[in-house]
């Protein structure tokens, strides 16, 4: 049993590396770099705020923190008496989705609670209904989604094609599926659907990988852990602290469920080829990464090489991360992948990868060159500012509507640091916000996180969506052992924008559809996605900042089944719904009822 965290490759790590190499049949040796994985060391970078180590003053905040004022009073707990058990440092998920189809995004917060099965009065996960006036009300008990398992994250999608969004919650030792009944309530159908599982799951994604019209389910699993295998680790000062995943030498295999279309799922992990690779999986995103017309998956692994699961079209996937250049960074080092998103950062029509990492490692941007990936982090401006922090939930969005992708990262330490930001929380850190400059260049917005007063916490999941339907993207943040935060966008609605909801022929959100939005000789590429960030479910509507453009000439859509259609023109500063097979009328488009921006106008 380890009594001290190591900061060099150990025999345990070497065995883990060999296991991974054997699983993909590689013949080369990679250095799995875990940096200062779970402990501070003399080499831990200091904060890069300024010479006095005090935050700079922003001319104007990008976001206003308003969770309590809005009625979201949720507080996450790792347990009544945290024991430094490994799962305590990972828990903390959330989601934004319109569960009751009233046009407003509702909020779900995943609770950690108690790992001890003997505890009777465990805290529950919570659902908050958006009233549409800037406030929320908790309706967990009425809705029936107050699970009391030790929760990690959530995913959303209409898996039964009935027009209502369903909810999947990942947990330690068994997940939960809630079927939306369409009347404001949910029914727990996990065992009937066949998606319980028995692993420690982190993130998950609903997506139709075989284009049969039904959403399948990809579940990312972390470490094969039990209370009996827990270890005792200490920091450099000899204090009890959390271990790192390599201490356990127990990477997991992810799970793929195929939707049968009758309300049940089949575990096709072995048949699909996913059992060929192990990993400490935390984050997931999807997309057609090699542009062959099929849906692929990318998994961010913690301290092990990432996996790029390329869809072969016959129900099988192959892990091409190594040969495609996105398994490890430019130095050949596997980093501590937490959150991940696939987004067309350079606006060239294909999907790039961004992964958030551990303190002492840079967050990483991989640019897609026709299916081959290049680590361009050193030239982006995203590298050095990320070194003092541990990134989790993350998202690219044009928060200020200037036509460029901006980037938000929710930070929270997993080990005590040299700099203590909050005397009441050794693991608290500020979040990070970067303004996009174009050409893969970014500037950090100060104070960190873009709020007038720095929001400190052990942030984990970050869910992105327009909670007030004003056209800009807001952020819900889940803390580990702390209160939830809601960041309302304060600047985006000043410039022109367009919002799009894409509906495929079965009547649900067209997950993984792509759109090319054309306005004033510029094109913006977006994917319909809910699953990205870390342990989060996000608004699947597309929001695009248009700068000064007031008309979108056309929107070219590639649907999940591979068919293509062109729609438009559309007026800016509105939400529009585009339905597969229903061409829009000239100069009008299919415009949403402005009192209910998700409902079609009569």
Buried (B, 14 or more C-beta within 10 A) or exposed (E): EBEEBBBEBBEBBBEBBEBBBEBBEBEEEBEBBBBBBBBBBEEBBEBBBEEEEEBEEBEEBBBBBBBEEBBBEBEBBBBEEBEBBBBBBBBBBBBBBBBBBBBBBBBBBBBBBBBEEEEEEBBBBBBBBBBBEEBBEBBBEEBBBBBBBBBBBBBBBBBBBBEBBBBBBBBBBBBBBBBBBEEBBBEBBBEEBBBBBEBBBBBBBBBBBBBBBBBBBBBBBBBBBEEEEBBEBBBBEEEEBBBBBBBBBBBBBBBBBBBBEEEBBBBBBEEBBBBBBBBBBBBBBBBBBBBEEBBBBBBBBBBBBBBBBBBBEEBBBBBBBBBBBBBBBEEBBBBBBBBBBBBBBBBEEBBBBBBBBBBBBBBBBBBBBEBBBBBBBEEBBBBEBBBBBBBBBBBBBBBBBBBBBBBBBBBBBBBBBBBEBBEEBBBBBBBBBBBBBEEBBBBBBBBBBBBBEBBBBBBBBBBBBBBBBBBBBBBBBBBBBBBBBBBBBBBBBEBBBBBBBBBBBBEBBBBBBBBBBBBBEEEBBBBBBBBBBBBBBBBBBBBBBBBEBEBBEBBBBBBBBEEEBEBBBBBBBBBBBBBBEEEBEEEEBBBBBEEBBBEBBE
